[in-house]
Amino acid sequence: MNDYQLFHGDCLTVMAGMEAGSVSAVVTDPPYGIDYQSARRIDKSKWKPKIQNDKTPFLGWAGMAYQLCTPMGCILVFYRWDVQTAFVDELEQNKWVVKSQIIWDKVSHGMGDLNGEFAPQHENILFGRKTEFTFPGDRPKTVFRCNRVPPEQLLHPNQKPVSLLSALIESVSNPGDTILDPFMGSGTTGVAALLTGRHFIGIELDESHFAIAQARIARAAQMADGQFVDKQGKSSDTDNLPLFTQ
Ligand SMILES: C[S@@+](CC[C@H](N)C(=O)[O-])C[C@H]1O[C@@H](n2cnc3c(N)ncnc32)[C@H](O)[C@@H]1O
């Protein structure tokens, strides 16, 4: 039985009320500070065009994340190359030992400045550890290749693929561990955590994103409990369920 806890609110407030040492890994995708505006046509009933707190890199939470992790804990933080210094400083100034930069190769490139920059095909993830962390299985490599969520399937402007989050979570934690995402957006980390047999704690400030996360994670919990097993006894293909998307 996978359990999970979701909080609608500011992660700085919610994390301050959580028990120290209650989390195995923090896996998160904070506002990068790039004032991101989705280029595709936006259905305003589904999400706000810009995410909250994205004017500058959102900092001030890594110290609490450190306190919440066990001594065997670690952290994975999505970011973009041009705000790397801010996020490395945020982790290192809060005792995390930053050990790796991971590349998410998105297989296909995005738009960006068509004439003035290389076509962007990757995002970055920082890996930091506490003193007693060890990898649960084979040593993972620093490049993860995984298709982005197709634009027409996006439920959140910055939504990450479930398969990427599943691979990351499996590389740093064991089944039964608890994963925390203080900036869960549409809840992708939670979906991946439950589908890989982990427990999950998620926090999201925006009401509409929170509602989407609740729905997706509830469905993942049902699947993880075997309620979506097909007639041949195999699990259903999660990618084909509307609230999962890749
Ligand atoms: C980059 S998005 C996460 C997207 C997510 N990985 C997904 O796949 O849907 C960052 C999220 O952090 C939320 N956020 C911003 N400030 C926050 C805060 N102080 N506490 C909790 N969530 C916050 C934003 O509303 C946004 O949904």
The ligand as an SDF file (V2000), in Angstrom:
LIG
                    3D

 27 29  0  0  0  0  0  0  0  0999 V2000
    8.5640   23.9820  -12.5710 C   0  0  0  0  0  0  0  0  0  0  0  0
    7.0000   23.7510  -11.8710 S   0  0  0  0  0  0  0  0  0  0  0  0
    6.9290   22.0230  -11.4700 C   0  0  0  0  0  0  0  0  0  0  0  0
    6.3910   21.1730  -12.5900 C   0  0  0  0  0  0  0  0  0  0  0  0
    6.3420   19.6900  -12.2530 C   0  0  0  0  0  0  0  0  0  0  0  0
    7.6540   19.1030  -12.2410 N   0  0  0  0  0  0  0  0  0  0  0  0
    5.4410   18.9050  -13.1900 C   0  0  0  0  0  0  0  0  0  0  0  0
    5.8960   17.9140  -13.8160 O   0  0  0  0  0  0  0  0  0  0  0  0
    4.2640   19.2730  -13.3390 O   0  0  0  0  0  0  0  0  0  0  0  0
    7.1920   24.5370  -10.3170 C   0  0  0  0  0  0  0  0  0  0  0  0
    5.9290   24.6500   -9.4860 C   0  0  0  0  0  0  0  0  0  0  0  0
    6.2520   25.2560   -8.2160 O   0  0  0  0  0  0  0  0  0  0  0  0
    5.1000   25.9630   -7.7840 C   0  0  0  0  0  0  0  0  0  0  0  0
    5.5090   26.8900   -6.7270 N   0  0  0  0  0  0  0  0  0  0  0  0
    6.0650   28.1210   -6.8730 C   0  0  0  0  0  0  0  0  0  0  0  0
    6.3410   28.6390   -5.6560 N   0  0  0  0  0  0  0  0  0  0  0  0
    5.9640   27.7140   -4.7370 C   0  0  0  0  0  0  0  0  0  0  0  0
    6.0230   27.6550   -3.3070 C   0  0  0  0  0  0  0  0  0  0  0  0
    6.5080   28.6710   -2.5880 N   0  0  0  0  0  0  0  0  0  0  0  0
    5.5540   26.5510   -2.6750 N   0  0  0  0  0  0  0  0  0  0  0  0
    5.0430   25.5070   -3.4050 C   0  0  0  0  0  0  0  0  0  0  0  0
    4.9640   25.5080   -4.7550 N   0  0  0  0  0  0  0  0  0  0  0  0
    5.4340   26.5880   -5.4150 C   0  0  0  0  0  0  0  0  0  0  0  0
    4.5600   26.6080   -9.0530 C   0  0  0  0  0  0  0  0  0  0  0  0
    3.1800   26.9330   -8.9090 O   0  0  0  0  0  0  0  0  0  0  0  0
    4.8250   25.5020  -10.0970 C   0  0  0  0  0  0  0  0  0  0  0  0
    3.6690   24.7150  -10.3090 O   0  0  0  0  0  0  0  0  0  0  0  0
  1  2  1  0
  2  3  1  0
  2 10  1  0
  3  4  1  0
  4  5  1  0
  5  6  1  0
  5  7  1  0
  7  8  2  0
  7  9  1  0
 10 11  1  0
 11 12  1  0
 11 26  1  0
 12 13  1  0
 13 14  1  0
 13 24  1  0
 14 15  1  0
 14 23  1  0
 15 16  2  0
 16 17  1  0
 17 18  1  0
 17 23  2  0
 18 19  1  0
 18 20  2  0
 20 21  1  0
 21 22  2  0
 22 23  1  0
 24 25  1  0
 24 26  1  0
 26 27  1  0
M  CHG  2   2   1   9  -1
M  END
$$$$
